[in-house]
Amino acid sequence: MPHKKLIFCSIILLIYVSFSPAQNADSLNFHYQLSTRAYQSEDYNEFLNHTLQALKFAPDNFTLQYNLACAYALTGHAGESLQILNGLLDKGIEIAINAETDADLEVIRKMPEFGGVMSKIQKLKKPLINSEMAFIIPEKDLIPEGITYDPVENCFYMGSIYKAKIIRINADGKVSDFTAEKQDGLVPVIGMKVDPRRRLLWAVSSYGTRNDNIPENLLGISGVFKFDLSTGKLLKKYMLPQQEWHFLNDLAFTAEGDVYVTDSNQPAVYKISAHKDTIEKFVDLGQYRYPNGIAVSDDGKKLFVAVNGILAIDIDSRKVRALDHPKDLILSGDGLYFYKNSLIAVQNTNYKRIARFFLNPGMDRVEEFQILESQNPEFDIPTTGAIANGYFYLIANSQLRSFDRDGHIFPAEKLNPVKILKIKL
């Protein structure tokens, strides 16, 4: 029996479901877990029931909507399934491309109406490529997530999830280790930022998904590491309690040196004040799911946080509101970057694309958007990027799904060198 729901579910939902503590008896994660168990045991009526229950908590979750289309098809509700697929494709949700081959939707493909679905799929599959290759990193088993740029030395730093280390890439593409594996207590390295003025490298390190290179008893560790770029030495660690299962994810900083960090498992934004030099909760985001990418406006007045959409947070008042946008536009972003009154987003959950959202002068609404890159064959879960010299550099193939269920990494022959693309802005 295929496990397409587990394969095609977003990385966001898989991390959130698999490594949170005990689930509430009536919650998104509770019903999602029961839906996947029912699917695996071929109890499709229960698969349908629990998917519907999960959607009550996350009605705009497009992975769950796709699963619902499959559940309807498997329980004899072909019309409902077809309607959902058309809705997803009309929104440009790329997960629906899987309908072309998904065995669970075989009954739908036999319907005359599926011809219209296929036309939409083919249109969505057409690549839009504006990038060129910047660097190729031969170390296949890095499984990178975060990348950042240092304009002073004209080099990049990239973090490894599997090896729990940070590498340095100079302008010629030469690679060296900035830290050794697990140095200073590093676990998987996630988001990173260079503060060029203060010569600091800020790196988030969180262990939320088992891998066979890091002891299992360290699961739940999450913190921010501050390194001196000149010496490579660790200056300080800002850790949250392991037993609380935080997953600090990405960060951004202001001109004053204040650092803001998203917590994906216990939804919130934390702040490391340059004055206090301690980590404290800045805003609670418990009503939102999986805060991820984060960016600061150039004037230092607003934070933008990717959830199932994008939030605009006023730094002074701490007021949180969803960023307004045209109703047919879906906002999201693993990596999120502020650039010339716009936001650049790496969209790898519902899309395989890089998008740019242009803001109004008040920075509270998206007025228009541009797709910078889409369906590039080099993409294998692109994650984050960095802006440098008028280009957007991005990790094209993080290979985040290159682990079996027990956390063992795939053999080398199934992995590829890490590719970093650049797109002219």
N, C-alpha and C positions, 0 to 999 in steps of 0.2 A: 504494500500500500504506500503510495507516495506521501511525502510530508510537505506538500507545497505551502501550506499555511505557515509552517515553521520556517521554511526557506525564504518565503517572500515577505514575511513580516518585517516591519521596519526595525533597524538596529535600536532605535529609541525604545520601542515597546519591549523588545526582547530584553534589553538591559534592565529596564524598569521592573518588568515582571519577574525575572529570574532571580534577582539579587536584592529584593526588598525583604524586610523581616516578615513575620507572619501576617497574612493578608486578612483584611476585614471580610466578614462573611457576606457582605453585599457591597462590592466595590468593582471598579474596572479590572483590577488585577485578578481578583477572585474569579470573576466570570470569564475573563480571558483564559486563565489557566484551565478552567473546567471545559471551555469550548475546545481547546487544543487536545485535551485528554479524550473528549468525546469523538473528535475527528479521528484521532489515532485508533480508537476502538471501533470505528465505523458506526457509531451511534449518531446518525446524521440529524435526527430530530433534536437531540440534546445539543448537538453542535449548533444548530439553528437557534435554539432557545437561549443558550448562553451568549451567543454572539449578539443577539438582540438585546439581552440584558447589559452586556458590556457597552453597547452603543448608547445606552441611556446616560452613561457617565461621560462618554466622549463621542457625541454625535457627529463631529467633524473629522473623526479619525478615518482616513481613507483606506488604511490597511484593513480596519474592521469592516468598512463598507464593502471592500473587495471580498473579504471572507464571507460576508453576508450573501453576496451574489453567488458564491460557490455553494453555500449552505442551501439557498433556495433551489439551485439547480439540482443538488443531490437529493432533495426532498420533493421533487416534482412540481416546483413552482417556477417554471421556466420564464413566464412573463415577468414576474418580479425580478428575477435574475437579470434578464435582458435590460430592463428599465434601469437598474443600478449601474450596469456596465456602461450603458449609453451616457448616463449622468456623469460618471467618472471621466469618460473620454471627452465629453463636451467641456469639462473643466481642465482638460490637459493633464489629468493625473496618470502618470506613466505606469503605475503599478497595474493598471487595467490592460496594458499590452500583453500581459501573461495569458489573457483569455484566448489568444491565438493558439496556444498549445496545451493549456492546463487540462489535464484529464478529467478534473471535476466538472468541467464545463462542456463536456462532449455533447450533451443533449442540446445545449444552446447552439453549438456550431452546426447542428443539423437543421436549424430553423431557417427559413428563407430570409428572415429579418437580420440574420447574422452578417449578411453581405454589407449592410450599412455599418455594422460594428467594425468589420475588417477594413473598410475604407478609412475610418477614423484611426484605427491602429496603424495603418501604413503611413498616414500623414504624421502621426505622433512619433513614429520611429525614424523619421528622416533626420539625419544629423545636421546640426548647425555648428560649424567648427571655425573659430577665429583664433585659436591658440597655436603656439609653436612650442617645441620641446625646449625646456630650459636646462634641466639636469636629469641624469639617470643615475640613481644610486644602486650599485650592484648588490648591496646587502639585502637579500630578499626577505629575510625573516624579521625585519624591523617592525613591521605592522605600525606605520606612523599614524599619528592623529593630528598633532599640532606642528605648525611652522611659523616662524617669525623672522623679521628682517632687522639687521643692524646697519643703519645708514652711515655710521661712523667708520666702520671697517668694511662696509660693502659686502656683507656675508649674511648667510641664513643659519638659523638654528632649527633643528627638527627633533621632535621627541619620539621615542619608541614605546609602544604599548607592550610588546612581547619582551623586549630586552631591558626595559626599565632604565633607559639611558637617554642622553641628549647628544646629538652629533652636530658638528659645524660644517657648513658647506661654503667654501670661499667663492669668489667671483668666477674662478676658472672651473668650478665644479669639483675641486679637490675636497675629499671628505676626511674628517678626523673626529675622534671622540672628544667632546667637551667634558663629559663625565663618563666614568666607567659604569658598567651594569650595576644597578642597585646601590650606587654610591650614595652615601649620606642617608640611606634609608629610602631611596626612591623606589616606588612601585610604578605601574604603568604611567607614562608621562602623557598628559592630555593637552590642554591649551597652554600656550606660551606667548609671552610678549617681551620685547626688548624696550627698556626705558633708556634711550640713547644719551639723554642729558645726564642722568645719574649713573650711567654705566652699570645698569642692572639687568639681569635676566630673571623674569618671573616665570615660574613653571608650575602648573597644576599637576599633582600626582595623586591618582585615585585608583583603587583596585576594586573593580566591581564585577568583573567577569573572569572566571578561572582561566589561568593558562599554566602550562606545565613547567614554566621557567621560574615561577614565583610561588613560594609556599602558600598553601591554602589557608593557613591560620592568619595570614595577613589580609584576607578579604575584609573589606569595610574600611580599610585605612584610606584617609582622604585629607589632603592638605595642600598648602602652597609653599613652594621653595623659592628663596631669594638668593641668587648667585651674583657674585662680583664678576663682571665680564672681563676685567683686567687681569684677575688672578685665577679665575675659575673656582674660587673657594665659595662654599656655602656660607652665607651670612646669617640666615635665620630660616626656621621652619614655622609655619602657622598651621597647626593641626586641629582637626575636629575629632570628637570622641569616636573611636572605631566602632563601639557597640551601637551607635546611633545610625549606622549605615548611610552616611552622607556620600554623595558622589559629586564633589566639586569638579567642574567641567571646563569652563572657559573663563577668560578674564580680560579686562581692559583697564586702562589707567588714565588719569587726568593730568593736565600740565602741572598741577600741584604735587603730583606723586601719589595720590590716593588710588588704591587698586580696588576694583569691584569684580566679584567672582560669582558665577552661577553655581547653584547646587541643584542637580537634576533629580536626585532621589528624594530629598526633603525640600520641595520647591521653595527656593528663596534666592536672594542675592546677598552676599556677604561683602563687607568692606574691610580693607586693611588701610587704616588711616596713616598717612605719612607722619602725622603728629604723634598719635598714640602708639603706632607700630604694633598693634594687636588686631586680631581678626574678630569681628563682631557682625551679627546679623544686621543688615541694612533694611531690607524689606522682605516680608513674608509673601510668598506667591503660592500659597497652598491651594488656591482655587484654580491654578493653572497646571498643565502637565508638562513635565520635563523641560525646565528652562535650560537652554543650551548656549548658542552663540550670544555674544554680548559686544556692544560697541558704545563709544562715547562720542557725542557731538563735538565738533571742533571748538565750540565755545565753552565746553565743559559743563553745560547746564542740563543735558539730558543723557540718560542711558537708554539704549535700545536692546531688548532682550527677546530672543527667539523662543517662542513656546509653540502652541498650535496656532500660529499667527506671530505677530511681533508686538511687544509692549513698548510704550514710551513712558519712561519714569523720570519725573522731575526731581533732580538731585536735591534741591533745597527743601522742597515740601515733601518729598518721598511719595508724591501722588502717582498712582499707577493707572494707566488707561491703555486700552488696545489701540493700536495705530489704525486710524481710519484708512480705508482703501476702496477702490471700485469693487462692487459686489462680485464681479466675475474674476477677480484676482485673488490668488491664494498666497498668503505670506508665510514663509518659514525660513529656516536657515540653520545648518549645523555651524559653519563659520559665518560670522556677521561682521561687516566692516563699514565704517563711516568714511565717505569720500565725496568731497565737494557737494555737500547737501544731498547726498544720496546714500543708500545702503546697498552694499554688495553682499549677496547671500549665496552660500553653497547649499543648494537644495538637493539632498540625496535621499530623502524619505519618500516623498510622493513623486518626485521628479529625478531625472539625472541631468541637472542643468545648473548653470551659474546665472543668476539674475541680478539686475540692478534696479532698485526702486528709487525713483526720484521724488523727493519730498517737497512740500510747499514751504514757504518762508518760515512759518511757525513750527515746522518739523513735527506736526501732529497728524499729517495725512500724506498718503502716497498718491501723487497726481498722475504718474505714468510709470511704465516700466520697460525694460529692455532685456531680452535674453541674450547674454553674452556667449554662451556655449551650451549645447544640448546634445545628448546622445552620442558623445564622443566615444568611439570604440575603445579608447584607452581607459575610460572610466571603470573603476572597480571600487565603488563607494568612495568618491571624492569627499574629503572631510573639511579641511580648513585651508586658508591661504594667507598671503601677506601682500601688502601694496608696496611696491618699490619702483622708483624711477618711472612712474607713469604706466606701470604694468601691474596686473594682478597675477601673482604666482600662486599655484594651488597644487596640493597633493592630489594627483589624478587617481591613483590606485592604492588606497590604504590597505586593501585586502582584509578588512576587518572580519569577514566571515570565514577566514582561513583556519578555523579551529573545529574539532569535533565536539560532541556534546560534553566530553569530559575535560575539555580545555587543552587537548593535545594539538599542537600546530600541524598543519599539513606538511607532507614531505617536500623537500626543496624543489623537486621536479613539478610540483603543482603550484609553486609560487613564482612571481615575476619580480624583476628589479623594480625598485620604486621610481616612478616617473613624476617629475614636477614640470607642469606646463606653465606658460605665461600668456596672458591675454592683454593686448593693448587697450588701455582705458581712454 
